[in-house]
Amino acid sequence: MIRLLVGVLVFVINVVYANRPYPRFYVLETVARVPYFSYLSVLHLYETLGWWRKADWLKIHFSESWNELHHLLIMESLGGASFWGDRLLARATALIYYWIIISIYMVSSKSAYHFMELVEGHAYASYDKFLNAEAESLKQQPAPDIALQYYRDGDLYMFDEFQTSQTAVSRRPVIDNLYDVFVAIRDDEMEHVKTMVACQQPMAEQSLLSPHGIPTIPTLASEHPASASVSASASASVTELKPSN
């Protein structure tokens, strides 16, 4: 079922937006942040009912949605949302997937995280293919102001927070042009993949902490017996659903 849900999304994006990269990325980013909303909704419900309390996971998932929001804002600044039909399709799809992922998460959080692992893996492969094809053109274009604000000039606490495979403040993208922006977005997607893989590990509820927490995630990862499988699974998810166009 998870592969079917991802496959439908990938098919629509690949076919409908084969030759329109910015609208394609706009739709992708609109839908990509929705599962994080779903996770947060369920976790807030569990907290309200007193079933589970995991503040670190709330921070991590919110920061993931914050990162995807800025990807979306960048695509909007590039004209990706200029056509009303693209906005309608993106929002309708996002609404449908929001409720589907809530239902899946309440039954099996691991399956819901696997869904997002595959989506983010596809996003990484899509951006990587775009970078390889349009490198020279992108290097001649300036970075949008919103990208400079998010990656360079703003408060980077939330940027660090979703990258559970990194220590805080260890990754600082250099943004000189539009090519650098897409490199940063592509690399963000891989960090999402790693975090989604980490959420599926057997001891994740005990070991997965905020990158700003103590002890740090890299220390835990190096000691955790499943740390090698996290990297291997993250790499595999990128190749599973490569864009066909």
DRENLO-63972 format. One record per residue (C-alpha): residue number from 1; residue in three letters; x, y, z. Coordinates in steps of 0.05 Angstrom, whole numbers, plus 32768, in hexadecimal, padded with zeros to 4 digits. Each point is the difference from the previous one (the first is absolute). Layout:
# residues N
{lumro->NUM senu->ala c1->X c2->Y c3->Z}
...
END
This chain:
# residues 245
{lumro->1 senu->met c1->8000 c2->8000 c3->8000}
{lumro->2 senu->ile c1->8038 c2->8031 c3->8012}
{lumro->3 senu->arg c1->8023 c2->7FF4 c3->7FBD}
{lumro->4 senu->leu c1->7FBD c2->8009 c3->7FDC}
{lumro->5 senu->leu c1->7FF4 c2->8044 c3->8022}
{lumro->6 senu->val c1->8046 c2->8018 c3->7FEF}
{lumro->7 senu->gly c1->7FFC c2->7FE3 c3->7FBA}
{lumro->8 senu->val c1->7FC0 c2->8026 c3->7FF0}
{lumro->9 senu->leu c1->801E c2->8041 c3->8018}
{lumro->10 senu->val c1->8041 c2->7FF5 c3->7FD9}
{lumro->11 senu->phe c1->7FDA c2->7FEC c3->7FC1}
{lumro->12 senu->val c1->7FD5 c2->803F c3->8001}
{lumro->13 senu->ile c1->803B c2->802E c3->800C}
{lumro->14 senu->asn c1->802C c2->7FDE c3->7FCC}
{lumro->15 senu->val c1->7FCB c2->7FFF c3->7FC9}
{lumro->16 senu->val c1->7FDA c2->8041 c3->800B}
{lumro->17 senu->tyr c1->803E c2->802A c3->800F}
{lumro->18 senu->ala c1->8034 c2->7FDD c3->7FD4}
{lumro->19 senu->asn c1->8016 c2->8041 c3->7FDE}
{lumro->20 senu->arg c1->7FED c2->8033 c3->8035}
{lumro->21 senu->pro c1->8034 c2->7FFB c3->8038}
{lumro->22 senu->tyr c1->7FEC c2->803A c3->802D}
{lumro->23 senu->pro c1->7FB5 c2->7FEE c3->8002}
{lumro->24 senu->arg c1->8015 c2->7FB8 c3->8009}
{lumro->25 senu->phe c1->802B c2->8011 c3->803D}
{lumro->26 senu->tyr c1->7FC8 c2->802E c3->801A}
{lumro->27 senu->val c1->7FCF c2->7FC6 c3->7FFF}
{lumro->28 senu->leu c1->8034 c2->7FD0 c3->801E}
{lumro->29 senu->glu c1->8010 c2->802F c3->8039}
{lumro->30 senu->thr c1->7FB7 c2->8010 c3->800E}
{lumro->31 senu->val c1->7FF1 c2->7FB6 c3->8009}
{lumro->32 senu->ala c1->8043 c2->7FEF c3->8021}
{lumro->33 senu->arg c1->7FF4 c2->802A c3->803E}
{lumro->34 senu->val c1->7FBB c2->7FE3 c3->800D}
{lumro->35 senu->pro c1->8016 c2->7FBE c3->8020}
{lumro->36 senu->tyr c1->8025 c2->8028 c3->8035}
{lumro->37 senu->phe c1->7FBF c2->8024 c3->800F}
{lumro->38 senu->ser c1->7FDF c2->7FBC c3->8007}
{lumro->39 senu->tyr c1->8036 c2->7FE6 c3->8030}
{lumro->40 senu->leu c1->7FFA c2->803F c3->802B}
{lumro->41 senu->ser c1->7FB4 c2->7FFB c3->8001}
{lumro->42 senu->val c1->8001 c2->7FB9 c3->801A}
{lumro->43 senu->leu c1->8038 c2->800D c3->8032}
{lumro->44 senu->his c1->7FDB c2->803C c3->801C}
{lumro->45 senu->leu c1->7FC2 c2->7FD4 c3->8007}
{lumro->46 senu->tyr c1->8029 c2->7FCC c3->8025}
{lumro->47 senu->glu c1->801C c2->8035 c3->802E}
{lumro->48 senu->thr c1->7FBB c2->801C c3->800E}
{lumro->49 senu->leu c1->7FE7 c2->7FBB c3->8013}
{lumro->50 senu->gly c1->803D c2->7FF3 c3->802A}
{lumro->51 senu->trp c1->8015 c2->7FC4 c3->7FD7}
{lumro->52 senu->trp c1->8045 c2->8016 c3->7FEC}
{lumro->53 senu->arg c1->802E c2->803A c3->800B}
{lumro->54 senu->lys c1->803B c2->800C c3->7FD2}
{lumro->55 senu->ala c1->8011 c2->804A c3->7FFA}
{lumro->56 senu->asp c1->803E c2->7FF2 c3->7FD6}
{lumro->57 senu->trp c1->7FD7 c2->7FDF c3->7FCA}
{lumro->58 senu->leu c1->7FD0 c2->803B c3->7FFE}
{lumro->59 senu->lys c1->803B c2->802F c3->7FF7}
{lumro->60 senu->ile c1->801F c2->7FD4 c3->7FCA}
{lumro->61 senu->his c1->7FC0 c2->7FF8 c3->7FD7}
{lumro->62 senu->phe c1->7FEF c2->804A c3->8006}
{lumro->63 senu->ser c1->8045 c2->8013 c3->7FE8}
{lumro->64 senu->glu c1->7FF8 c2->7FD0 c3->7FC6}
{lumro->65 senu->ser c1->7FBF c2->8022 c3->7FEC}
{lumro->66 senu->trp c1->8023 c2->8044 c3->8008}
{lumro->67 senu->asn c1->8037 c2->7FEA c3->7FD1}
{lumro->68 senu->glu c1->7FCE c2->7FE8 c3->7FCC}
{lumro->69 senu->leu c1->7FDA c2->8042 c3->8007}
{lumro->70 senu->his c1->803F c2->8026 c3->7FEB}
{lumro->71 senu->his c1->800A c2->7FD1 c3->7FC6}
{lumro->72 senu->leu c1->7FB9 c2->8012 c3->7FEC}
{lumro->73 senu->leu c1->800B c2->804A c3->8009}
{lumro->74 senu->ile c1->803E c2->7FFB c3->7FD3}
{lumro->75 senu->met c1->7FD7 c2->7FDE c3->7FCA}
{lumro->76 senu->glu c1->7FCA c2->8034 c3->8005}
{lumro->77 senu->ser c1->8034 c2->8037 c3->7FF8}
{lumro->78 senu->leu c1->8017 c2->7FDE c3->7FC0}
{lumro->79 senu->gly c1->7FB9 c2->8001 c3->7FE3}
{lumro->80 senu->gly c1->7FEF c2->7FB8 c3->800F}
{lumro->81 senu->ala c1->7FBB c2->8012 c3->801C}
{lumro->82 senu->ser c1->7FEC c2->8033 c3->7FCB}
{lumro->83 senu->phe c1->7FCB c2->7FD4 c3->7FDF}
{lumro->84 senu->trp c1->7FC0 c2->7FF5 c3->8027}
{lumro->85 senu->gly c1->7FF9 c2->7FB8 c3->7FE7}
{lumro->86 senu->asp c1->8043 c2->7FEE c3->801F}
{lumro->87 senu->arg c1->7FEB c2->801F c3->8043}
{lumro->88 senu->leu c1->7FBD c2->7FDA c3->7FFE}
{lumro->89 senu->leu c1->8020 c2->7FBD c3->7FF0}
{lumro->90 senu->ala c1->8036 c2->8009 c3->8035}
{lumro->91 senu->arg c1->7FD0 c2->8014 c3->8038}
{lumro->92 senu->ala c1->7FCC c2->7FCB c3->7FEF}
{lumro->93 senu->thr c1->8035 c2->7FCA c3->7FFF}
{lumro->94 senu->ala c1->801E c2->801A c3->8041}
{lumro->95 senu->leu c1->7FBC c2->7FFE c3->8023}
{lumro->96 senu->ile c1->7FF4 c2->7FB9 c3->7FEA}
{lumro->97 senu->tyr c1->8044 c2->7FE8 c3->8016}
{lumro->98 senu->tyr c1->7FFA c2->8024 c3->8043}
{lumro->99 senu->trp c1->7FC6 c2->7FD4 c3->8016}
{lumro->100 senu->ile c1->801D c2->7FC1 c3->7FE1}
{lumro->101 senu->ile c1->8041 c2->8009 c3->8026}
{lumro->102 senu->ile c1->7FDC c2->800F c3->8041}
{lumro->103 senu->ser c1->7FDB c2->7FBE c3->7FF9}
{lumro->104 senu->ile c1->803F c2->7FDA c3->7FF0}
{lumro->105 senu->tyr c1->8027 c2->8020 c3->8039}
{lumro->106 senu->met c1->7FCC c2->7FED c3->8033}
{lumro->107 senu->val c1->8004 c2->7FB8 c3->7FE9}
{lumro->108 senu->ser c1->804A c2->7FFB c3->7FF2}
{lumro->109 senu->ser c1->802F c2->803B c3->800A}
{lumro->110 senu->lys c1->8038 c2->7FD8 c3->7FDF}
{lumro->111 senu->ser c1->7FD8 c2->7FFA c3->7FC0}
{lumro->112 senu->ala c1->7FF1 c2->804A c3->8000}
{lumro->113 senu->tyr c1->804A c2->8010 c3->8008}
{lumro->114 senu->his c1->8011 c2->7FCF c3->7FC9}
{lumro->115 senu->phe c1->7FD0 c2->8025 c3->7FD2}
{lumro->116 senu->met c1->8025 c2->8041 c3->800D}
{lumro->117 senu->glu c1->8043 c2->7FDE c3->7FF8}
{lumro->118 senu->leu c1->7FEC c2->7FEC c3->7FB9}
{lumro->119 senu->val c1->7FE3 c2->8045 c3->7FEF}
{lumro->120 senu->glu c1->803E c2->8024 c3->8018}
{lumro->121 senu->gly c1->802C c2->7FCE c3->7FDB}
{lumro->122 senu->his c1->7FDA c2->8010 c3->7FC0}
{lumro->123 senu->ala c1->8007 c2->804A c3->800E}
{lumro->124 senu->tyr c1->804C c2->7FF8 c3->8009}
{lumro->125 senu->ala c1->8006 c2->7FDB c3->7FBE}
{lumro->126 senu->ser c1->7FD4 c2->8033 c3->7FDC}
{lumro->127 senu->tyr c1->8029 c2->803B c3->8017}
{lumro->128 senu->asp c1->8041 c2->7FDC c3->7FF1}
{lumro->129 senu->lys c1->7FEA c2->7FF2 c3->7FB9}
{lumro->130 senu->phe c1->7FEA c2->8048 c3->7FF7}
{lumro->131 senu->leu c1->8043 c2->8019 c3->801A}
{lumro->132 senu->asn c1->8027 c2->7FD4 c3->7FD0}
{lumro->133 senu->ala c1->7FD5 c2->8017 c3->7FC5}
{lumro->134 senu->glu c1->7FFD c2->804A c3->800F}
{lumro->135 senu->ala c1->8041 c2->800E c3->8024}
{lumro->136 senu->glu c1->801C c2->8036 c3->7FD3}
{lumro->137 senu->ser c1->7FBF c2->8026 c3->7FFA}
{lumro->138 senu->leu c1->7FF3 c2->7FFF c3->804B}
{lumro->139 senu->lys c1->8046 c2->8019 c3->800F}
{lumro->140 senu->gln c1->7FF2 c2->803F c3->7FD8}
{lumro->141 senu->gln c1->7FC1 c2->8012 c3->8028}
{lumro->142 senu->pro c1->7FFE c2->8022 c3->8044}
{lumro->143 senu->ala c1->7FE6 c2->7FDF c3->803F}
{lumro->144 senu->pro c1->7FBA c2->8015 c3->8015}
{lumro->145 senu->asp c1->7FFD c2->802D c3->803D}
{lumro->146 senu->ile c1->7FD7 c2->7FCC c3->8027}
{lumro->147 senu->ala c1->8038 c2->7FCD c3->7FF5}
{lumro->148 senu->leu c1->8035 c2->8030 c3->801A}
{lumro->149 senu->gln c1->7FD5 c2->800F c3->803D}
{lumro->150 senu->tyr c1->7FF5 c2->7FB7 c3->8010}
{lumro->151 senu->tyr c1->8044 c2->7FE2 c3->7FF2}
{lumro->152 senu->arg c1->802F c2->8039 c3->8010}
{lumro->153 senu->asp c1->7FE4 c2->803E c3->8023}
{lumro->154 senu->gly c1->7FC8 c2->7FE8 c3->802D}
{lumro->155 senu->asp c1->7FFB c2->7FD9 c3->8041}
{lumro->156 senu->leu c1->801B c2->7FBB c3->7FEF}
{lumro->157 senu->tyr c1->7FE7 c2->7FDC c3->803E}
{lumro->158 senu->met c1->7FC6 c2->7FDF c3->7FDA}
{lumro->159 senu->phe c1->802E c2->7FF0 c3->7FC6}
{lumro->160 senu->asp c1->802C c2->7FD7 c3->802E}
{lumro->161 senu->glu c1->7FC6 c2->7FE0 c3->8024}
{lumro->162 senu->phe c1->7FE7 c2->7FD1 c3->7FC9}
{lumro->163 senu->gln c1->8045 c2->7FE4 c3->7FF1}
{lumro->164 senu->thr c1->8004 c2->7FC9 c3->8033}
{lumro->165 senu->ser c1->803D c2->7FE0 c3->7FDF}
{lumro->166 senu->gln c1->8028 c2->8041 c3->800A}
{lumro->167 senu->thr c1->8018 c2->8025 c3->803D}
{lumro->168 senu->ala c1->7FE2 c2->8045 c3->8009}
{lumro->169 senu->val c1->8020 c2->8038 c3->7FD6}
{lumro->170 senu->ser c1->802B c2->7FCD c3->7FD9}
{lumro->171 senu->arg c1->7FE0 c2->800C c3->7FBC}
{lumro->172 senu->arg c1->7FFF c2->8046 c3->7FE2}
{lumro->173 senu->pro c1->7FF2 c2->8002 c3->7FB5}
{lumro->174 senu->val c1->8025 c2->8035 c3->7FD7}
{lumro->175 senu->ile c1->7FCC c2->8026 c3->7FD7}
{lumro->176 senu->asp c1->801E c2->8029 c3->7FC7}
{lumro->177 senu->asn c1->7FCF c2->7FF2 c3->7FC8}
{lumro->178 senu->leu c1->7FC2 c2->7FD7 c3->7FED}
{lumro->179 senu->tyr c1->8029 c2->7FC2 c3->7FF5}
{lumro->180 senu->asp c1->8017 c2->8002 c3->8048}
{lumro->181 senu->val c1->7FB7 c2->8008 c3->8017}
{lumro->182 senu->phe c1->7FEC c2->7FC0 c3->7FDC}
{lumro->183 senu->val c1->803D c2->7FDB c3->801B}
{lumro->184 senu->ala c1->7FEB c2->8014 c3->8047}
{lumro->185 senu->ile c1->7FB8 c2->7FEA c3->7FF3}
{lumro->186 senu->arg c1->8017 c2->7FBE c3->7FE3}
{lumro->187 senu->asp c1->802D c2->7FF4 c3->803D}
{lumro->188 senu->asp c1->7FC7 c2->8012 c3->802E}
{lumro->189 senu->glu c1->7FD7 c2->7FC8 c3->7FE1}
{lumro->190 senu->met c1->8037 c2->7FCE c3->8011}
{lumro->191 senu->glu c1->8000 c2->8018 c3->8048}
{lumro->192 senu->his c1->7FB4 c2->7FF4 c3->8001}
{lumro->193 senu->val c1->800B c2->7FBA c3->7FE6}
{lumro->194 senu->lys c1->8033 c2->7FF2 c3->8037}
{lumro->195 senu->thr c1->7FD1 c2->801A c3->8036}
{lumro->196 senu->met c1->7FC6 c2->7FD6 c3->7FE5}
{lumro->197 senu->val c1->802C c2->7FC2 c3->8000}
{lumro->198 senu->ala c1->8016 c2->8010 c3->8048}
{lumro->199 senu->cys c1->7FB7 c2->8006 c3->8015}
{lumro->200 senu->gln c1->7FF4 c2->7FB8 c3->7FEA}
{lumro->201 senu->gln c1->8038 c2->7FE2 c3->8029}
{lumro->202 senu->pro c1->7FED c2->7FD1 c3->8039}
{lumro->203 senu->met c1->801A c2->802D c3->8038}
{lumro->204 senu->ala c1->7FEC c2->8042 c3->7FDF}
{lumro->205 senu->glu c1->7FD1 c2->8015 c3->8038}
{lumro->206 senu->gln c1->803A c2->7FFF c3->8031}
{lumro->207 senu->ser c1->803B c2->8015 c3->7FD4}
{lumro->208 senu->leu c1->7FE5 c2->8032 c3->7FCD}
{lumro->209 senu->leu c1->800A c2->8044 c3->8020}
{lumro->210 senu->ser c1->8003 c2->8048 c3->7FE9}
{lumro->211 senu->pro c1->8044 c2->8012 c3->7FE1}
{lumro->212 senu->his c1->8003 c2->8037 c3->8034}
{lumro->213 senu->gly c1->7FF5 c2->7FCD c3->8038}
{lumro->214 senu->ile c1->8034 c2->7FDE c3->802B}
{lumro->215 senu->pro c1->801D c2->7FCE c3->7FF1}
{lumro->216 senu->thr c1->8006 c2->8011 c3->7FB6}
{lumro->217 senu->ile c1->7FE4 c2->7FD5 c3->7FC9}
{lumro->218 senu->pro c1->8043 c2->7FED c3->7FE0}
{lumro->219 senu->thr c1->8018 c2->7FE3 c3->8043}
{lumro->220 senu->leu c1->7FC0 c2->7FD7 c3->8006}
{lumro->221 senu->ala c1->8003 c2->7FEB c3->7FB7}
{lumro->222 senu->ser c1->8048 c2->7FE8 c3->8007}
{lumro->223 senu->glu c1->7FED c2->7FD5 c3->803B}
{lumro->224 senu->his c1->7FBE c2->7FE8 c3->7FE6}
{lumro->225 senu->pro c1->8004 c2->7FBA c3->7FE0}
{lumro->226 senu->ala c1->7FD0 c2->8016 c3->7FC8}
{lumro->227 senu->ser c1->8028 c2->803D c3->7FEB}
{lumro->228 senu->ala c1->801D c2->7FDE c3->7FC3}
{lumro->229 senu->ser c1->7FBC c2->7FEC c3->7FE8}
{lumro->230 senu->val c1->7FE8 c2->8048 c3->8003}
{lumro->231 senu->ser c1->8033 c2->8017 c3->7FCD}
{lumro->232 senu->ala c1->7FF5 c2->7FC3 c3->7FD4}
{lumro->233 senu->ser c1->7FB4 c2->8009 c3->8001}
{lumro->234 senu->ala c1->8006 c2->804A c3->7FF1}
{lumro->235 senu->ser c1->802A c2->7FF2 c3->7FC3}
{lumro->236 senu->ala c1->7FD1 c2->7FC9 c3->7FE9}
{lumro->237 senu->ser c1->7FC2 c2->802D c3->8005}
{lumro->238 senu->val c1->8020 c2->8032 c3->7FCF}
{lumro->239 senu->thr c1->8008 c2->7FCA c3->7FCA}
{lumro->240 senu->glu c1->7FBD c2->7FDE c3->800A}
{lumro->241 senu->leu c1->7FD5 c2->8036 c3->7FE1}
{lumro->242 senu->lys c1->802C c2->8026 c3->7FCF}
{lumro->243 senu->pro c1->7FDA c2->8032 c3->7FD4}
{lumro->244 senu->ser c1->7FF2 c2->7FE4 c3->7FBC}
{lumro->245 senu->asn c1->7FFF c2->8044 c3->7FDD}
END
